[in-house]
Amino acid sequence: MIKKIANWILDYFYFFKGCSLALYKPPKHYLGYILEDKPPIVLIPGLYLKWHFLKAIADPISLRGYPVHVVERLGYNTKAVGHSAKLLRDLIDKNNLYDAIIIAIAKGV
């Protein structure tokens, strides 16, 4: 029971930490130092989350030379799936992302 409560507290701590980052743009290093042989990475947050919740994953990936893209227009990812898919497609087309790796997170229901 105590472990469950501790996990719940940590989960909400991470949630509020992510919320505090919501006003920031993606770091410049996400698309700065790119190695030619690295495929692009696209981040998709879960429902009611912004891209910031994937920052802990995105930073080390970016610093290893992978170009990291975020779908900022998703906002808190509350739009209909079809609309969200179109926003993702627009990002892929606009940036000519071929062979992209998509990293998505969901807390599940």
Jmol script that loads the backbone (N, CA, C; Angstrom):
load data "model"
ATOM      1  N   MET A   1       0.824  -1.199   0.000  1.00  0.00           N
ATOM      2  CA  MET A   1       0.000   0.000   0.000  1.00  0.00           C
ATOM      3  C   MET A   1       0.867   1.262   0.000  1.00  0.00           C
ATOM      4  N   ILE A   2       1.917   1.273   0.809  1.00  0.00           N
ATOM      5  CA  ILE A   2       2.793   2.440   0.872  1.00  0.00           C
ATOM      6  C   ILE A   2       3.501   2.643  -0.462  1.00  0.00           C
ATOM      7  N   LYS A   3       3.886   1.538  -1.110  1.00  0.00           N
ATOM      8  CA  LYS A   3       4.540   1.642  -2.411  1.00  0.00           C
ATOM      9  C   LYS A   3       3.594   2.259  -3.444  1.00  0.00           C
ATOM     10  N   LYS A   4       2.302   1.884  -3.376  1.00  0.00           N
ATOM     11  CA  LYS A   4       1.307   2.457  -4.292  1.00  0.00           C
ATOM     12  C   LYS A   4       1.179   3.963  -4.085  1.00  0.00           C
ATOM     13  N   ILE A   5       1.132   4.375  -2.844  1.00  0.00           N
ATOM     14  CA  ILE A   5       1.003   5.802  -2.520  1.00  0.00           C
ATOM     15  C   ILE A   5       2.252   6.554  -2.980  1.00  0.00           C
ATOM     16  N   ALA A   6       3.419   5.974  -2.747  1.00  0.00           N
ATOM     17  CA  ALA A   6       4.667   6.612  -3.178  1.00  0.00           C
ATOM     18  C   ALA A   6       4.702   6.759  -4.697  1.00  0.00           C
ATOM     19  N   ASN A   7       4.274   5.730  -5.412  1.00  0.00           N
ATOM     20  CA  ASN A   7       4.228   5.809  -6.874  1.00  0.00           C
ATOM     21  C   ASN A   7       3.233   6.862  -7.342  1.00  0.00           C
ATOM     22  N   TRP A   8       2.114   6.949  -6.672  1.00  0.00           N
ATOM     23  CA  TRP A   8       1.102   7.951  -7.006  1.00  0.00           C
ATOM     24  C   TRP A   8       1.674   9.357  -6.813  1.00  0.00           C
ATOM     25  N   ILE A   9       2.375   9.570  -5.709  1.00  0.00           N
ATOM     26  CA  ILE A   9       2.977  10.872  -5.425  1.00  0.00           C
ATOM     27  C   ILE A   9       4.029  11.217  -6.479  1.00  0.00           C
ATOM     28  N   LEU A  10       4.876  10.254  -6.816  1.00  0.00           N
ATOM     29  CA  LEU A  10       5.894  10.480  -7.843  1.00  0.00           C
ATOM     30  C   LEU A  10       5.260  10.779  -9.199  1.00  0.00           C
ATOM     31  N   ASP A  11       4.183  10.082  -9.503  1.00  0.00           N
ATOM     32  CA  ASP A  11       3.482  10.302 -10.760  1.00  0.00           C
ATOM     33  C   ASP A  11       2.962  11.736 -10.841  1.00  0.00           C
ATOM     34  N   TYR A  12       2.349  12.203  -9.779  1.00  0.00           N
ATOM     35  CA  TYR A  12       1.834  13.568  -9.787  1.00  0.00           C
ATOM     36  C   TYR A  12       2.950  14.598  -9.745  1.00  0.00           C
ATOM     37  N   PHE A  13       4.055  14.289  -9.087  1.00  0.00           N
ATOM     38  CA  PHE A  13       5.205  15.190  -9.103  1.00  0.00           C
ATOM     39  C   PHE A  13       5.692  15.360 -10.544  1.00  0.00           C
ATOM     40  N   TYR A  14       5.830  14.257 -11.263  1.00  0.00           N
ATOM     41  CA  TYR A  14       6.263  14.301 -12.652  1.00  0.00           C
ATOM     42  C   TYR A  14       5.255  15.079 -13.503  1.00  0.00           C
ATOM     43  N   PHE A  15       3.957  14.878 -13.238  1.00  0.00           N
ATOM     44  CA  PHE A  15       2.907  15.585 -13.965  1.00  0.00           C
ATOM     45  C   PHE A  15       3.042  17.102 -13.768  1.00  0.00           C
ATOM     46  N   PHE A  16       3.163  17.555 -12.520  1.00  0.00           N
ATOM     47  CA  PHE A  16       3.248  18.991 -12.261  1.00  0.00           C
ATOM     48  C   PHE A  16       4.568  19.582 -12.754  1.00  0.00           C
ATOM     49  N   LYS A  17       5.632  18.795 -12.712  1.00  0.00           N
ATOM     50  CA  LYS A  17       6.901  19.254 -13.272  1.00  0.00           C
ATOM     51  C   LYS A  17       6.739  19.479 -14.778  1.00  0.00           C
ATOM     52  N   GLY A  18       6.074  18.559 -15.458  1.00  0.00           N
ATOM     53  CA  GLY A  18       5.814  18.710 -16.889  1.00  0.00           C
ATOM     54  C   GLY A  18       4.948  19.914 -17.181  1.00  0.00           C
ATOM     55  N   CYS A  19       3.950  20.150 -16.349  1.00  0.00           N
ATOM     56  CA  CYS A  19       3.083  21.323 -16.525  1.00  0.00           C
ATOM     57  C   CYS A  19       3.883  22.614 -16.410  1.00  0.00           C
ATOM     58  N   SER A  20       4.872  22.619 -15.533  1.00  0.00           N
ATOM     59  CA  SER A  20       5.661  23.840 -15.358  1.00  0.00           C
ATOM     60  C   SER A  20       6.493  24.161 -16.603  1.00  0.00           C
ATOM     61  N   LEU A  21       6.756  23.163 -17.438  1.00  0.00           N
ATOM     62  CA  LEU A  21       7.527  23.371 -18.663  1.00  0.00           C
ATOM     63  C   LEU A  21       6.649  23.749 -19.854  1.00  0.00           C
ATOM     64  N   ALA A  22       5.351  23.784 -19.658  1.00  0.00           N
ATOM     65  CA  ALA A  22       4.413  23.948 -20.768  1.00  0.00           C
ATOM     66  C   ALA A  22       4.562  25.253 -21.543  1.00  0.00           C
ATOM     67  N   LEU A  23       5.190  26.245 -20.968  1.00  0.00           N
ATOM     68  CA  LEU A  23       5.333  27.522 -21.659  1.00  0.00           C
ATOM     69  C   LEU A  23       6.574  27.588 -22.528  1.00  0.00           C
ATOM     70  N   TYR A  24       7.434  26.600 -22.422  1.00  0.00           N
ATOM     71  CA  TYR A  24       8.694  26.630 -23.157  1.00  0.00           C
ATOM     72  C   TYR A  24       8.579  25.976 -24.532  1.00  0.00           C
ATOM     73  N   LYS A  25       9.384  26.443 -25.451  1.00  0.00           N
ATOM     74  CA  LYS A  25       9.502  25.854 -26.787  1.00  0.00           C
ATOM     75  C   LYS A  25      10.499  24.701 -26.698  1.00  0.00           C
ATOM     76  N   PRO A  26      10.485  23.800 -27.701  1.00  0.00           N
ATOM     77  CA  PRO A  26      11.481  22.728 -27.704  1.00  0.00           C
ATOM     78  C   PRO A  26      12.896  23.312 -27.747  1.00  0.00           C
ATOM     79  N   PRO A  27      13.839  22.709 -27.031  1.00  0.00           N
ATOM     80  CA  PRO A  27      15.218  23.222 -27.034  1.00  0.00           C
ATOM     81  C   PRO A  27      15.809  23.247 -28.440  1.00  0.00           C
ATOM     82  N   LYS A  28      16.708  24.190 -28.670  1.00  0.00           N
ATOM     83  CA  LYS A  28      17.327  24.320 -29.984  1.00  0.00           C
ATOM     84  C   LYS A  28      18.155  23.096 -30.350  1.00  0.00           C
ATOM     85  N   HIS A  29      18.689  22.399 -29.343  1.00  0.00           N
ATOM     86  CA  HIS A  29      19.518  21.244 -29.674  1.00  0.00           C
ATOM     87  C   HIS A  29      18.693  20.101 -30.273  1.00  0.00           C
ATOM     88  N   TYR A  30      17.366  20.150 -30.180  1.00  0.00           N
ATOM     89  CA  TYR A  30      16.552  19.085 -30.770  1.00  0.00           C
ATOM     90  C   TYR A  30      16.797  18.971 -32.269  1.00  0.00           C
ATOM     91  N   LEU A  31      17.000  20.088 -32.917  1.00  0.00           N
ATOM     92  CA  LEU A  31      17.259  20.065 -34.359  1.00  0.00           C
ATOM     93  C   LEU A  31      18.622  20.667 -34.694  1.00  0.00           C
ATOM     94  N   GLY A  32      19.449  20.881 -33.666  1.00  0.00           N
ATOM     95  CA  GLY A  32      20.741  21.508 -33.882  1.00  0.00           C
ATOM     96  C   GLY A  32      21.810  20.569 -34.399  1.00  0.00           C
ATOM     97  N   TYR A  33      22.340  19.749 -33.552  1.00  0.00           N
ATOM     98  CA  TYR A  33      23.454  18.863 -33.903  1.00  0.00           C
ATOM     99  C   TYR A  33      22.878  17.551 -34.420  1.00  0.00           C
ATOM    100  N   ILE A  34      22.808  17.421 -35.736  1.00  0.00           N
ATOM    101  CA  ILE A  34      22.175  16.254 -36.352  1.00  0.00           C
ATOM    102  C   ILE A  34      23.210  15.463 -37.134  1.00  0.00           C
ATOM    103  N   LEU A  35      23.264  14.175 -36.874  1.00  0.00           N
ATOM    104  CA  LEU A  35      24.135  13.299 -37.638  1.00  0.00           C
ATOM    105  C   LEU A  35      23.354  12.758 -38.830  1.00  0.00           C
ATOM    106  N   GLU A  36      23.980  12.749 -39.985  1.00  0.00           N
ATOM    107  CA  GLU A  36      23.304  12.381 -41.229  1.00  0.00           C
ATOM    108  C   GLU A  36      22.684  10.986 -41.206  1.00  0.00           C
ATOM    109  N   ASP A  37      23.313  10.042 -40.528  1.00  0.00           N
ATOM    110  CA  ASP A  37      22.828   8.667 -40.569  1.00  0.00           C
ATOM    111  C   ASP A  37      21.761   8.361 -39.521  1.00  0.00           C
ATOM    112  N   LYS A  38      21.335   9.354 -38.778  1.00  0.00           N
ATOM    113  CA  LYS A  38      20.340   9.140 -37.728  1.00  0.00           C
ATOM    114  C   LYS A  38      18.930   9.457 -38.246  1.00  0.00           C
ATOM    115  N   PRO A  39      17.981   8.545 -38.033  1.00  0.00           N
ATOM    116  CA  PRO A  39      16.609   8.830 -38.470  1.00  0.00           C
ATOM    117  C   PRO A  39      15.948   9.867 -37.567  1.00  0.00           C
ATOM    118  N   PRO A  40      14.996  10.615 -38.105  1.00  0.00           N
ATOM    119  CA  PRO A  40      14.299  11.593 -37.275  1.00  0.00           C
ATOM    120  C   PRO A  40      13.392  10.895 -36.256  1.00  0.00           C
ATOM    121  N   ILE A  41      13.232  11.538 -35.121  1.00  0.00           N
ATOM    122  CA  ILE A  41      12.379  11.048 -34.046  1.00  0.00           C
ATOM    123  C   ILE A  41      11.216  12.037 -33.911  1.00  0.00           C
ATOM    124  N   VAL A  42       9.991  11.508 -33.837  1.00  0.00           N
ATOM    125  CA  VAL A  42       8.804  12.348 -33.628  1.00  0.00           C
ATOM    126  C   VAL A  42       8.180  11.948 -32.301  1.00  0.00           C
ATOM    127  N   LEU A  43       7.919  12.938 -31.448  1.00  0.00           N
ATOM    128  CA  LEU A  43       7.337  12.686 -30.130  1.00  0.00           C
ATOM    129  C   LEU A  43       5.844  12.986 -30.133  1.00  0.00           C
ATOM    130  N   ILE A  44       5.074  12.061 -29.564  1.00  0.00           N
ATOM    131  CA  ILE A  44       3.633  12.264 -29.431  1.00  0.00           C
ATOM    132  C   ILE A  44       3.249  12.028 -27.973  1.00  0.00           C
ATOM    133  N   PRO A  45       2.747  13.061 -27.299  1.00  0.00           N
ATOM    134  CA  PRO A  45       2.349  12.894 -25.905  1.00  0.00           C
ATOM    135  C   PRO A  45       0.986  12.211 -25.794  1.00  0.00           C
ATOM    136  N   GLY A  46       0.709  11.698 -24.620  1.00  0.00           N
ATOM    137  CA  GLY A  46      -0.584  11.077 -24.369  1.00  0.00           C
ATOM    138  C   GLY A  46      -1.673  12.119 -24.141  1.00  0.00           C
ATOM    139  N   LEU A  47      -2.866  11.644 -23.927  1.00  0.00           N
ATOM    140  CA  LEU A  47      -4.033  12.487 -23.692  1.00  0.00           C
ATOM    141  C   LEU A  47      -3.802  13.419 -22.505  1.00  0.00           C
ATOM    142  N   TYR A  48      -4.133  14.682 -22.664  1.00  0.00           N
ATOM    143  CA  TYR A  48      -3.976  15.745 -21.667  1.00  0.00           C
ATOM    144  C   TYR A  48      -2.517  16.037 -21.319  1.00  0.00           C
ATOM    145  N   LEU A  49      -1.602  15.644 -22.183  1.00  0.00           N
ATOM    146  CA  LEU A  49      -0.184  15.916 -21.955  1.00  0.00           C
ATOM    147  C   LEU A  49       0.380  16.690 -23.130  1.00  0.00           C
ATOM    148  N   LYS A  50       1.349  17.541 -22.851  1.00  0.00           N
ATOM    149  CA  LYS A  50       2.072  18.235 -23.921  1.00  0.00           C
ATOM    150  C   LYS A  50       3.388  17.518 -24.148  1.00  0.00           C
ATOM    151  N   TRP A  51       4.124  17.939 -25.171  1.00  0.00           N
ATOM    152  CA  TRP A  51       5.383  17.286 -25.527  1.00  0.00           C
ATOM    153  C   TRP A  51       6.378  17.289 -24.378  1.00  0.00           C
ATOM    154  N   HIS A  52       6.253  18.212 -23.439  1.00  0.00           N
ATOM    155  CA  HIS A  52       7.207  18.356 -22.342  1.00  0.00           C
ATOM    156  C   HIS A  52       7.325  17.094 -21.489  1.00  0.00           C
ATOM    157  N   PHE A  53       6.274  16.302 -21.487  1.00  0.00           N
ATOM    158  CA  PHE A  53       6.306  15.084 -20.686  1.00  0.00           C
ATOM    159  C   PHE A  53       7.260  14.046 -21.277  1.00  0.00           C
ATOM    160  N   LEU A  54       7.691  14.257 -22.493  1.00  0.00           N
ATOM    161  CA  LEU A  54       8.651  13.363 -23.137  1.00  0.00           C
ATOM    162  C   LEU A  54      10.059  13.963 -23.148  1.00  0.00           C
ATOM    163  N   LYS A  55      10.235  15.076 -22.470  1.00  0.00           N
ATOM    164  CA  LYS A  55      11.531  15.754 -22.456  1.00  0.00           C
ATOM    165  C   LYS A  55      12.631  14.870 -21.883  1.00  0.00           C
ATOM    166  N   ALA A  56      12.334  14.094 -20.874  1.00  0.00           N
ATOM    167  CA  ALA A  56      13.346  13.216 -20.276  1.00  0.00           C
ATOM    168  C   ALA A  56      13.838  12.171 -21.272  1.00  0.00           C
ATOM    169  N   ILE A  57      13.006  11.821 -22.224  1.00  0.00           N
ATOM    170  CA  ILE A  57      13.397  10.885 -23.280  1.00  0.00           C
ATOM    171  C   ILE A  57      14.059  11.657 -24.423  1.00  0.00           C
ATOM    172  N   ALA A  58      13.501  12.804 -24.758  1.00  0.00           N
ATOM    173  CA  ALA A  58      13.951  13.566 -25.923  1.00  0.00           C
ATOM    174  C   ALA A  58      15.347  14.148 -25.766  1.00  0.00           C
ATOM    175  N   ASP A  59      15.682  14.646 -24.599  1.00  0.00           N
ATOM    176  CA  ASP A  59      16.987  15.291 -24.414  1.00  0.00           C
ATOM    177  C   ASP A  59      18.153  14.346 -24.708  1.00  0.00           C
ATOM    178  N   PRO A  60      18.218  13.169 -24.097  1.00  0.00           N
ATOM    179  CA  PRO A  60      19.358  12.298 -24.404  1.00  0.00           C
ATOM    180  C   PRO A  60      19.375  11.816 -25.854  1.00  0.00           C
ATOM    181  N   ILE A  61      18.201  11.620 -26.437  1.00  0.00           N
ATOM    182  CA  ILE A  61      18.130  11.195 -27.840  1.00  0.00           C
ATOM    183  C   ILE A  61      18.703  12.300 -28.728  1.00  0.00           C
ATOM    184  N   SER A  62      18.302  13.524 -28.476  1.00  0.00           N
ATOM    185  CA  SER A  62      18.769  14.667 -29.257  1.00  0.00           C
ATOM    186  C   SER A  62      20.273  14.857 -29.112  1.00  0.00           C
ATOM    187  N   LEU A  63      20.768  14.740 -27.899  1.00  0.00           N
ATOM    188  CA  LEU A  63      22.183  14.954 -27.655  1.00  0.00           C
ATOM    189  C   LEU A  63      23.057  13.851 -28.260  1.00  0.00           C
ATOM    190  N   ARG A  64      22.438  12.757 -28.689  1.00  0.00           N
ATOM    191  CA  ARG A  64      23.166  11.702 -29.403  1.00  0.00           C
ATOM    192  C   ARG A  64      23.122  11.920 -30.922  1.00  0.00           C
ATOM    193  N   GLY A  65      22.559  13.051 -31.347  1.00  0.00           N
ATOM    194  CA  GLY A  65      22.588  13.403 -32.758  1.00  0.00           C
ATOM    195  C   GLY A  65      21.335  13.093 -33.544  1.00  0.00           C
ATOM    196  N   TYR A  66      20.292  12.610 -32.890  1.00  0.00           N
ATOM    197  CA  TYR A  66      19.031  12.342 -33.589  1.00  0.00           C
ATOM    198  C   TYR A  66      18.230  13.638 -33.677  1.00  0.00           C
ATOM    199  N   PRO A  67      17.669  13.953 -34.841  1.00  0.00           N
ATOM    200  CA  PRO A  67      16.786  15.120 -34.917  1.00  0.00           C
ATOM    201  C   PRO A  67      15.451  14.792 -34.246  1.00  0.00           C
ATOM    202  N   VAL A  68      15.070  15.583 -33.270  1.00  0.00           N
ATOM    203  CA  VAL A  68      13.841  15.345 -32.518  1.00  0.00           C
ATOM    204  C   VAL A  68      12.801  16.380 -32.922  1.00  0.00           C
ATOM    205  N   HIS A  69      11.623  15.904 -33.302  1.00  0.00           N
ATOM    206  CA  HIS A  69      10.519  16.773 -33.699  1.00  0.00           C
ATOM    207  C   HIS A  69       9.363  16.572 -32.725  1.00  0.00           C
ATOM    208  N   VAL A  70       8.710  17.659 -32.393  1.00  0.00           N
ATOM    209  CA  VAL A  70       7.525  17.579 -31.537  1.00  0.00           C
ATOM    210  C   VAL A  70       6.350  18.198 -32.278  1.00  0.00           C
ATOM    211  N   VAL A  71       5.180  17.635 -32.082  1.00  0.00           N
ATOM    212  CA  VAL A  71       3.970  18.145 -32.723  1.00  0.00           C
ATOM    213  C   VAL A  71       3.348  19.155 -31.760  1.00  0.00           C
ATOM    214  N   GLU A  72       3.931  20.356 -31.748  1.00  0.00           N
ATOM    215  CA  GLU A  72       3.468  21.380 -30.804  1.00  0.00           C
ATOM    216  C   GLU A  72       1.994  21.710 -30.979  1.00  0.00           C
ATOM    217  N   ARG A  73       1.503  21.606 -32.211  1.00  0.00           N
ATOM    218  CA  ARG A  73       0.107  21.967 -32.491  1.00  0.00           C
ATOM    219  C   ARG A  73      -0.881  21.003 -31.824  1.00  0.00           C
ATOM    220  N   LEU A  74      -0.413  19.879 -31.299  1.00  0.00           N
ATOM    221  CA  LEU A  74      -1.305  18.977 -30.568  1.00  0.00           C
ATOM    222  C   LEU A  74      -1.760  19.588 -29.254  1.00  0.00           C
ATOM    223  N   GLY A  75      -0.969  20.524 -28.731  1.00  0.00           N
ATOM    224  CA  GLY A  75      -1.317  21.116 -27.443  1.00  0.00           C
ATOM    225  C   GLY A  75      -1.362  20.037 -26.373  1.00  0.00           C
ATOM    226  N   TYR A  76      -2.483  19.956 -25.676  1.00  0.00           N
ATOM    227  CA  TYR A  76      -2.651  18.938 -24.631  1.00  0.00           C
ATOM    228  C   TYR A  76      -3.215  17.630 -25.189  1.00  0.00           C
ATOM    229  N   ASN A  77      -3.181  17.477 -26.480  1.00  0.00           N
ATOM    230  CA  ASN A  77      -3.586  16.247 -27.162  1.00  0.00           C
ATOM    231  C   ASN A  77      -5.014  15.822 -26.785  1.00  0.00           C
ATOM    232  N   THR A  78      -5.937  16.746 -26.933  1.00  0.00           N
ATOM    233  CA  THR A  78      -7.338  16.456 -26.614  1.00  0.00           C
ATOM    234  C   THR A  78      -8.226  16.448 -27.859  1.00  0.00           C
ATOM    235  N   LYS A  79      -7.611  16.593 -29.018  1.00  0.00           N
ATOM    236  CA  LYS A  79      -8.385  16.637 -30.257  1.00  0.00           C
ATOM    237  C   LYS A  79      -8.793  15.223 -30.688  1.00  0.00           C
ATOM    238  N   ALA A  80      -9.719  15.142 -31.613  1.00  0.00           N
ATOM    239  CA  ALA A  80     -10.135  13.844 -32.156  1.00  0.00           C
ATOM    240  C   ALA A  80      -8.936  13.175 -32.823  1.00  0.00           C
ATOM    241  N   VAL A  81      -8.909  11.870 -32.818  1.00  0.00           N
ATOM    242  CA  VAL A  81      -7.781  11.112 -33.350  1.00  0.00           C
ATOM    243  C   VAL A  81      -7.501  11.487 -34.804  1.00  0.00           C
ATOM    244  N   GLY A  82      -8.549  11.621 -35.622  1.00  0.00           N
ATOM    245  CA  GLY A  82      -8.361  11.977 -37.029  1.00  0.00           C
ATOM    246  C   GLY A  82      -7.672  13.322 -37.196  1.00  0.00           C
ATOM    247  N   HIS A  83      -8.075  14.292 -36.374  1.00  0.00           N
ATOM    248  CA  HIS A  83      -7.466  15.622 -36.442  1.00  0.00           C
ATOM    249  C   HIS A  83      -6.009  15.575 -35.972  1.00  0.00           C
ATOM    250  N   SER A  84      -5.762  14.847 -34.896  1.00  0.00           N
ATOM    251  CA  SER A  84      -4.391  14.703 -34.384  1.00  0.00           C
ATOM    252  C   SER A  84      -3.499  14.017 -35.412  1.00  0.00           C
ATOM    253  N   ALA A  85      -4.034  13.007 -36.086  1.00  0.00           N
ATOM    254  CA  ALA A  85      -3.268  12.305 -37.120  1.00  0.00           C
ATOM    255  C   ALA A  85      -2.916  13.255 -38.256  1.00  0.00           C
ATOM    256  N   LYS A  86      -3.841  14.145 -38.592  1.00  0.00           N
ATOM    257  CA  LYS A  86      -3.561  15.126 -39.654  1.00  0.00           C
ATOM    258  C   LYS A  86      -2.451  16.078 -39.225  1.00  0.00           C
ATOM    259  N   LEU A  87      -2.462  16.507 -37.976  1.00  0.00           N
ATOM    260  CA  LEU A  87      -1.397  17.384 -37.482  1.00  0.00           C
ATOM    261  C   LEU A  87      -0.035  16.683 -37.544  1.00  0.00           C
ATOM    262  N   LEU A  88      -0.018  15.409 -37.204  1.00  0.00           N
ATOM    263  CA  LEU A  88       1.212  14.620 -37.292  1.00  0.00           C
ATOM    264  C   LEU A  88       1.665  14.510 -38.745  1.00  0.00           C
ATOM    265  N   ARG A  89       0.723  14.210 -39.636  1.00  0.00           N
ATOM    266  CA  ARG A  89       1.046  14.087 -41.062  1.00  0.00           C
ATOM    267  C   ARG A  89       1.597  15.404 -41.618  1.00  0.00           C
ATOM    268  N   ASP A  90       0.979  16.518 -41.191  1.00  0.00           N
ATOM    269  CA  ASP A  90       1.449  17.830 -41.629  1.00  0.00           C
ATOM    270  C   ASP A  90       2.899  18.062 -41.215  1.00  0.00           C
ATOM    271  N   LEU A  91       3.243  17.701 -39.974  1.00  0.00           N
ATOM    272  CA  LEU A  91       4.611  17.860 -39.490  1.00  0.00           C
ATOM    273  C   LEU A  91       5.571  16.994 -40.305  1.00  0.00           C
ATOM    274  N   ILE A  92       5.178  15.766 -40.572  1.00  0.00           N
ATOM    275  CA  ILE A  92       6.018  14.845 -41.347  1.00  0.00           C
ATOM    276  C   ILE A  92       6.233  15.379 -42.763  1.00  0.00           C
ATOM    277  N   ASP A  93       5.156  15.838 -43.394  1.00  0.00           N
ATOM    278  CA  ASP A  93       5.267  16.361 -44.757  1.00  0.00           C
ATOM    279  C   ASP A  93       6.076  17.657 -44.815  1.00  0.00           C
ATOM    280  N   LYS A  94       5.802  18.564 -43.885  1.00  0.00           N
ATOM    281  CA  LYS A  94       6.474  19.866 -43.873  1.00  0.00           C
ATOM    282  C   LYS A  94       7.985  19.719 -43.720  1.00  0.00           C
ATOM    283  N   ASN A  95       8.416  18.745 -42.921  1.00  0.00           N
ATOM    284  CA  ASN A  95       9.837  18.566 -42.633  1.00  0.00           C
ATOM    285  C   ASN A  95      10.480  17.436 -43.431  1.00  0.00           C
ATOM    286  N   ASN A  96       9.726  16.867 -44.379  1.00  0.00           N
ATOM    287  CA  ASN A  96      10.242  15.762 -45.201  1.00  0.00           C
ATOM    288  C   ASN A  96      10.868  14.660 -44.349  1.00  0.00           C
ATOM    289  N   LEU A  97      10.131  14.196 -43.379  1.00  0.00           N
ATOM    290  CA  LEU A  97      10.643  13.167 -42.470  1.00  0.00           C
ATOM    291  C   LEU A  97      10.384  11.785 -43.056  1.00  0.00           C
ATOM    292  N   TYR A  98      11.450  11.149 -43.479  1.00  0.00           N
ATOM    293  CA  TYR A  98      11.345   9.798 -44.034  1.00  0.00           C
ATOM    294  C   TYR A  98      11.962   8.823 -43.048  1.00  0.00           C
ATOM    295  N   ASP A  99      11.371   7.655 -42.935  1.00  0.00           N
ATOM    296  CA  ASP A  99      11.851   6.616 -42.013  1.00  0.00           C
ATOM    297  C   ASP A  99      11.904   7.128 -40.579  1.00  0.00           C
ATOM    298  N   ALA A 100      10.948   7.961 -40.211  1.00  0.00           N
ATOM    299  CA  ALA A 100      10.915   8.528 -38.862  1.00  0.00           C
ATOM    300  C   ALA A 100      10.534   7.457 -37.840  1.00  0.00           C
ATOM    301  N   ILE A 101      11.073   7.615 -36.655  1.00  0.00           N
ATOM    302  CA  ILE A 101      10.706   6.782 -35.511  1.00  0.00           C
ATOM    303  C   ILE A 101       9.753   7.612 -34.672  1.00  0.00           C
ATOM    304  N   ILE A 102       8.602   7.047 -34.369  1.00  0.00           N
ATOM    305  CA  ILE A 102       7.603   7.758 -33.582  1.00  0.00           C
ATOM    306  C   ILE A 102       7.620   7.209 -32.161  1.00  0.00           C
ATOM    307  N   ILE A 103       7.786   8.104 -31.211  1.00  0.00           N
ATOM    308  CA  ILE A 103       7.758   7.734 -29.792  1.00  0.00           C
ATOM    309  C   ILE A 103       6.521   8.381 -29.194  1.00  0.00           C
ATOM    310  N   ALA A 104       5.623   7.555 -28.691  1.00  0.00           N
ATOM    311  CA  ALA A 104       4.385   8.048 -28.107  1.00  0.00           C
ATOM    312  C   ALA A 104       4.252   7.469 -26.697  1.00  0.00           C
ATOM    313  N   ILE A 105       3.517   8.178 -25.864  1.00  0.00           N
ATOM    314  CA  ILE A 105       3.298   7.688 -24.517  1.00  0.00           C
ATOM    315  C   ILE A 105       1.826   7.847 -24.178  1.00  0.00           C
ATOM    316  N   ALA A 106       1.317   6.899 -23.440  1.00  0.00           N
ATOM    317  CA  ALA A 106      -0.053   6.980 -22.933  1.00  0.00           C
ATOM    318  C   ALA A 106      -0.059   6.297 -21.569  1.00  0.00           C
ATOM    319  N   LYS A 107      -0.839   6.828 -20.683  1.00  0.00           N
ATOM    320  CA  LYS A 107      -0.918   6.239 -19.346  1.00  0.00           C
ATOM    321  C   LYS A 107      -1.890   5.073 -19.320  1.00  0.00           C
ATOM    322  N   GLY A 108      -2.656   4.938 -20.397  1.00  0.00           N
ATOM    323  CA  GLY A 108      -3.591   3.813 -20.484  1.00  0.00           C
ATOM    324  C   GLY A 108      -4.818   4.008 -19.605  1.00  0.00           C
ATOM    325  N   VAL A 109      -5.888   3.408 -20.040  1.00  0.00           N
ATOM    326  CA  VAL A 109      -7.136   3.478 -19.280  1.00  0.00           C
ATOM    327  C   VAL A 109      -7.726   2.086 -19.248  1.00  0.00           C
TER     328      VAL A 109
END
end "model"
wireframe off; spacefill off
backbone 0.3
color backbone group
